[in-house]
Amino acid sequence: MILISKYIVPKGYSGITLFPFVFLKSRDFKKKATLINHEKIHLRQQLELLVITFYVFYLIEFLIRLIKYKNWNLAYKNISFEGEAYKNESYLDYLNHRKSWQFLKYIRSNAK
């Protein structure tokens, strides 16, 4: 389900996925297929890790990368879950072909 809320989505972001909801900053963003696909990839990742585990791993990986890069945006962009979502957001049929645990391919140590 897609909901619109400028209050839940952090400043500087277009959307956020909190299973089972996708929150978008603006109603116009519903028309952005790549953004919706990006958020749907996160829904699949969350299901795969039984939701709570996803958030724990996401936070731990973010903190590790924040310590490493000392930069919020660089840390965020290098989270494996985000790597998978950004790389595949333009492939609108990605989820139809995605194998389980694909985010593991995006764990890397080099900054993007």
N, CA, C and O of each residue as an XYZ file, in Angstrom:
448
protein
N       0.842     -1.176      0.000
C       0.000      0.000      0.000
C       0.889      1.242      0.000
O       1.877      1.311      0.731
N       0.532      2.207     -0.816
C       1.292      3.456     -0.914
C       0.516      4.561     -0.203
O      -0.668      4.775     -0.461
N       1.200      5.249      0.686
C       0.608      6.357      1.424
C       1.446      7.605      1.202
O       2.647      7.516      0.943
N       0.823      8.749      1.301
C       1.520     10.021      1.131
C       1.651     10.677      2.503
O       0.662     10.865      3.210
N       2.872     11.019      2.865
C       3.088     11.702      4.135
C       4.408     12.460      4.104
O       5.484     11.860      4.103
N       4.313     13.759      4.078
C       5.534     14.559      4.112
C       6.161     14.544      5.499
O       7.295     14.993      5.667
N       5.439     14.035      6.496
C       5.946     14.029      7.860
C       6.756     12.774      8.198
O       7.656     12.828      9.036
N       6.448     11.665      7.561
C       7.152     10.408      7.848
C       8.433     10.297      7.032
O       9.432      9.758      7.507
N       8.401     10.806      5.805
C       9.573     10.712      4.924
C      10.598     11.760      5.353
O      10.296     12.952      5.386
N      11.816     11.309      5.682
C      12.849     12.252      6.140
C      13.207     13.288      5.076
O      13.090     13.032      3.878
N      13.635     14.437      5.526
C      14.067     15.502      4.627
C      15.187     14.982      3.713
O      16.120     14.319      4.166
N      15.073     15.296      2.433
C      16.084     14.871      1.462
C      15.784     13.540      0.798
O      16.522     13.120     -0.093
N      14.716     12.868      1.210
C      14.339     11.575      0.637
C      12.974     11.702     -0.038
O      12.163     12.548      0.338
N      12.732     10.862     -1.025
C      11.454     10.875     -1.756
C      10.459      9.892     -1.173
O       9.248     10.102     -1.239
N      10.979      8.817     -0.600
C      10.101      7.796     -0.049
C      10.816      6.968      1.000
O      12.041      6.994      1.120
N      10.017      6.235      1.754
C      10.551      5.321      2.765
C       9.580      4.146      2.858
O       8.363      4.317      2.786
N      10.139      2.967      3.018
C       9.325      1.761      3.122
C       9.406      1.224      4.541
O      10.481      0.888      5.039
N       8.256      1.152      5.174
C       8.118      0.568      6.508
C       7.048     -0.507      6.378
O       5.851     -0.224      6.423
N       7.496     -1.728      6.218
C       6.606     -2.836      5.890
C       5.328     -2.783      6.707
O       5.384     -2.633      7.928
N       4.196     -2.900      6.067
C       3.912     -3.167      4.660
C       3.581     -1.911      3.846
O       2.937     -1.992      2.800
N       4.021     -0.766      4.331
C       3.657      0.491      3.686
C       4.836      1.138      2.972
O       5.990      0.994      3.375
N       4.510      1.854      1.898
C       5.476      2.716      1.213
C       4.950      4.128      1.393
O       3.843      4.450      0.962
N       5.753      4.968      2.035
C       5.384      6.364      2.244
C       6.139      7.219      1.236
O       7.349      7.070      1.063
N       5.417      8.111      0.577
C       6.018      9.012     -0.403
C       5.861     10.442      0.069
O       4.881     10.785      0.729
N       6.826     11.270     -0.270
C       6.825     12.672      0.143
C       5.696     13.453     -0.544
O       5.121     14.374      0.036
N       5.389     13.064     -1.800
C       4.414     13.810     -2.586
C       3.524     12.853     -3.376
O       3.963     11.776     -3.780
N       2.305     13.242     -3.587
C       1.363     12.452     -4.382
C       1.881     12.250     -5.810
O       1.631     11.209     -6.417
N       2.595     13.232     -6.341
C       3.149     13.139     -7.695
C       4.145     11.996     -7.832
O       4.346     11.478     -8.931
N       4.768     11.598     -6.732
C       5.771     10.537     -6.783
C       5.171      9.165     -7.090
O       5.897      8.240     -7.454
N       3.848      9.028     -6.947
C       3.189      7.768     -7.294
C       3.398      7.424     -8.764
O       3.345      6.255     -9.144
N       3.635      8.440     -9.589
C       3.814      8.259    -11.034
C       5.246      7.897    -11.407
O       5.514      7.563    -12.561
N       6.167      7.957    -10.457
C       7.576      7.676    -10.739
C       7.835      6.174    -10.596
O       8.035      5.660     -9.495
N       7.824      5.496    -11.726
C       7.931      4.031    -11.739
C       9.220      3.540    -11.096
O       9.216      2.530    -10.392
N      10.324      4.245    -11.332
C      11.594      3.783    -10.756
C      11.591      3.932     -9.225
O      12.118      3.070     -8.522
N      11.016      4.990     -8.721
C      10.926      5.181     -7.272
C      10.049      4.089     -6.652
O      10.412      3.502     -5.632
N       8.912      3.823     -7.259
C       8.009      2.785     -6.742
C       8.709      1.430     -6.784
O       8.606      0.652     -5.835
N       9.416      1.144     -7.869
C      10.134     -0.120     -7.981
C      11.223     -0.217     -6.909
O      11.403     -1.272     -6.300
N      11.943      0.877     -6.681
C      12.977      0.926     -5.633
C      12.368      0.532     -4.279
O      12.924     -0.289     -3.549
N      11.243      1.122     -3.969
C      10.601      0.851     -2.679
C      10.041     -0.574     -2.626
O      10.041     -1.196     -1.563
N       9.571     -1.088     -3.743
C       9.082     -2.479     -3.774
C      10.233     -3.467     -3.558
O      10.045     -4.524     -2.955
N      11.403     -3.123     -4.047
C      12.582     -3.966     -3.794
C      12.835     -4.023     -2.283
O      13.147     -5.084     -1.743
N      12.700     -2.885     -1.610
C      12.866     -2.879     -0.150
C      11.791     -3.728      0.533
O      12.073     -4.400      1.525
N      10.583     -3.703      0.020
C       9.531     -4.557      0.597
C       9.932     -6.025      0.511
O       9.758     -6.779      1.469
N      10.466     -6.426     -0.635
C      10.896     -7.820     -0.814
C      12.045     -8.155      0.143
O      12.069     -9.232      0.738
N      12.985     -7.236      0.283
C      14.105     -7.462      1.203
C      13.591     -7.615      2.635
O      14.059     -8.472      3.384
N      12.631     -6.781      3.001
C      12.093     -6.822      4.355
C      11.380     -8.146      4.619
O      11.527     -8.736      5.690
N      10.614     -8.602      3.644
C       9.949     -9.899      3.780
C      10.971    -11.026      3.923
O      10.817    -11.924      4.751
N      11.993    -10.960      3.115
C      13.027    -11.983      3.103
C      13.698    -12.129      4.474
O      14.029    -13.235      4.901
N      13.888    -11.021      5.137
C      14.559    -11.019      6.445
C      13.570    -10.922      7.613
O      13.943    -10.588      8.738
N      12.316    -11.218      7.321
C      11.276    -11.233      8.352
C      11.114     -9.885      9.050
O      10.893     -9.825     10.259
N      11.221     -8.852      8.310
C      10.973     -7.456      8.657
C      11.900     -6.907      9.753
O      12.764     -6.080      9.460
N      11.743     -7.338     10.972
C      12.540     -6.775     12.078
C      14.028     -7.009     11.844
O      14.838     -6.113     12.081
N      14.390     -8.183     11.389
C      15.793     -8.490     11.124
C      16.352     -7.565     10.057
O      17.511     -7.158     10.128
N      15.530     -7.230      9.064
C      15.951     -6.284      8.026
C      16.367     -4.966      8.660
O      17.438     -4.441      8.356
N      15.527     -4.428      9.542
C      15.819     -3.131     10.150
C      17.069     -3.190     11.029
O      17.841     -2.232     11.070
N      17.271     -4.292     11.720
C      18.469     -4.452     12.550
C      19.712     -4.446     11.663
O      20.664     -3.713     11.931
N      19.704     -5.267     10.599
C      20.854     -5.321      9.696
C      21.074     -3.992      8.986
O      22.212     -3.557      8.805
N      19.985     -3.352      8.588
C      20.078     -2.061      7.895
C      20.785     -1.040      8.795
O      21.708     -0.347      8.366
N      20.336     -0.964     10.037
C      20.916     -0.006     10.984
C      22.379     -0.318     11.282
O      23.218      0.584     11.300
N      22.684     -1.585     11.515
C      24.078     -1.964     11.796
C      24.969     -1.637     10.609
O      26.041     -1.056     10.776
N      24.529     -2.006      9.407
C      25.345     -1.733      8.227
C      25.515     -0.224      8.024
O      26.601      0.236      7.673
N      24.452      0.540      8.241
C      24.549      1.988      8.109
C      25.573      2.561      9.104
O      26.408      3.385      8.730
N      25.507      2.130     10.343
C      26.433      2.645     11.366
C      27.880      2.291     11.039
O      28.776      3.118     11.211
N      28.110      1.073     10.570
C      29.462      0.666     10.182
C      29.972      1.558      9.055
O      31.114      2.017      9.085
N      29.124      1.800      8.067
C      29.532      2.620      6.922
C      29.677      4.093      7.312
O      30.520      4.800      6.760
N      28.872      4.550      8.247
C      28.998      5.929      8.722
C      30.333      6.124      9.434
O      30.995      7.146      9.252
N      30.719      5.158     10.232
C      32.025      5.222     10.898
C      33.136      5.202      9.850
O      34.105      5.956      9.949
N      32.992      4.343      8.854
C      34.026      4.214      7.825
C      34.157      5.475      6.976
O      35.261      5.988      6.793
N      33.028      5.979      6.453
C      33.064      7.086      5.494
C      32.929      8.462      6.133
O      33.280      9.470      5.521
N      32.418      8.507      7.374
C      32.206      9.779      8.077
C      31.358     10.752      7.258
O      31.552     11.966      7.303
N      30.413     10.181      6.508
C      29.538     10.971      5.644
C      28.201     10.252      5.549
O      28.137      9.101      5.118
N      27.136     10.931      5.951
C      25.794     10.332      6.000
C      25.372      9.782      4.638
O      24.965      8.625      4.536
N      25.469     10.605      3.589
C      25.009     10.177      2.263
C      25.826      9.033      1.697
O      25.281      8.119      1.080
N      27.126      9.082      1.904
C      28.001      8.016      1.423
C      27.705      6.704      2.166
O      27.689      5.630      1.564
N      27.476      6.807      3.451
C      27.127      5.624      4.243
C      25.808      5.037      3.748
O      25.700      3.828      3.540
N      24.817      5.886      3.561
C      23.496      5.447      3.078
C      23.599      4.774      1.710
O      23.042      3.694      1.513
N      24.293      5.386      0.780
C      24.402      4.846     -0.590
C      25.152      3.518     -0.630
O      25.000      2.757     -1.586
N      25.955      3.226      0.386
C      26.754      2.009      0.399
C      26.158      0.882      1.230
O      26.799     -0.153      1.413
N      24.959      1.063      1.729
C      24.257     -0.027      2.405
C      23.875     -1.038      1.327
O      23.389     -0.651      0.264
N      24.087     -2.311      1.583
C      23.822     -3.341      0.570
C      22.376     -3.310      0.083
O      22.126     -3.507     -1.106
N      21.430     -3.070      0.972
C      20.019     -3.029      0.582
C      19.758     -1.885     -0.403
O      19.008     -2.034     -1.367
N      20.389     -0.753     -0.139
C      20.240      0.395     -1.039
C      20.962      0.137     -2.362
O      20.481      0.533     -3.424
N      22.117     -0.527     -2.295
C      22.849     -0.847     -3.512
C      22.004     -1.664     -4.471
O      21.937     -1.368     -5.665
N      21.358     -2.694     -3.940
C      20.488     -3.513     -4.786
C      19.328     -2.693     -5.333
O      19.022     -2.773     -6.523
N      18.689     -1.915     -4.491
C      17.520     -1.145     -4.913
C      17.881     -0.090     -5.957
O      17.173      0.061     -6.953
N      18.972      0.638     -5.738
C      19.368      1.671     -6.711
C      19.808      1.061     -8.034
O      19.459      1.570     -9.099
N      20.566     -0.015     -7.975
C      21.067     -0.607     -9.213
C      19.939     -1.172    -10.075
O      20.045     -1.182    -11.301
N      18.875     -1.633     -9.455
C      17.822     -2.335    -10.186
C      16.497     -1.589    -10.275
O      15.524     -2.129    -10.801
N      16.439     -0.364     -9.773
C      15.173      0.365     -9.776
C      14.642      0.649    -11.179
O      13.431      0.777    -11.362
N      15.515      0.748    -12.158
C      15.085      1.029    -13.536
C      14.577     -0.216    -14.262
O      13.903     -0.106    -15.287
N      14.896     -1.390    -13.737
C      14.429     -2.653    -14.324
C      13.091     -2.991    -13.692
O      13.024     -3.628    -12.640
N      12.039     -2.559    -14.346
C      10.713     -2.642    -13.736
C      10.210     -4.074    -13.541
O       9.271     -4.296    -12.777
N      10.815     -5.034    -14.213
C      10.428     -6.429    -13.997
C      11.444     -7.174    -13.129
O      11.421     -8.403    -13.056
N      12.321     -6.439    -12.484
C      13.380     -7.029    -11.656
C      12.831     -8.011    -10.628
O      13.368     -9.107    -10.469
N      11.787     -7.633     -9.943
C      11.263     -8.485     -8.875
C      10.682     -9.793     -9.409
O      10.574    -10.769     -8.666
N      10.315     -9.822    -10.666
C       9.811    -11.058    -11.270
C      10.929    -12.072    -11.497
O      10.665    -13.266    -11.636
N      12.170    -11.603    -11.536
C      13.308    -12.472    -11.828
C      14.307    -12.549    -10.670
O      15.247    -13.343    -10.714
N      14.111    -11.745     -9.658
C      15.053    -11.662     -8.539
C      15.098    -12.964     -7.759
O      14.065    -13.546     -7.429
N      16.317    -13.411     -7.470
C      16.512    -14.570     -6.608
C      16.622    -14.087     -5.165
O      16.917    -12.917     -4.919
N      16.390    -14.963     -4.238
C      16.467    -14.614     -2.822
C      17.870    -14.160     -2.432
O      18.865    -14.613     -2.997
N      17.927    -13.268     -1.467
C      19.157    -12.814     -0.844
C      20.087    -12.071     -1.808
O      21.301    -12.067     -1.609
N      19.541    -11.453     -2.834
C      20.362    -10.746     -3.817
C      21.110     -9.558     -3.226
O      22.154     -9.167     -3.748
N      20.598     -8.983     -2.156
C      21.282     -7.843     -1.541
C      22.693     -8.200     -1.092
O      23.547     -7.320     -0.985
N      22.952     -9.486     -0.827
C      24.289     -9.906     -0.393
C      25.350     -9.618     -1.437
O      26.521     -9.446     -1.098
N      24.956     -9.562     -2.713
C      25.901     -9.243     -3.783
C      26.395     -7.803     -3.699
O      27.397     -7.449     -4.321
N      25.698     -6.985     -2.939
C      26.003     -5.557     -2.899
C      26.759     -5.153     -1.625
O      26.961     -3.965     -1.374
N      27.168     -6.122     -0.838
C      28.008     -5.807      0.318
C      29.408     -5.577     -0.232
O      30.019     -6.471     -0.818
N      29.891     -4.387     -0.035
C      31.193     -4.022     -0.602
C      31.888     -3.055      0.340
O      31.270     -2.478      1.235
N      33.155     -2.895      0.127
C      33.908     -1.997      1.001
C      34.292     -0.695      0.306
O      34.767      0.235      0.959
N      34.096     -0.616     -0.993
C      34.484      0.603     -1.731
C      33.321      1.570     -1.819
O      32.185      1.170     -2.075
N      33.604      2.825     -1.609
C      32.587      3.880     -1.707
C      32.177      4.063     -3.149
O      32.975      3.907     -4.073
N      30.924      4.395     -3.313
C      30.371      4.635     -4.650
C      30.402      6.107     -4.953
O      29.980      6.524     -6.031
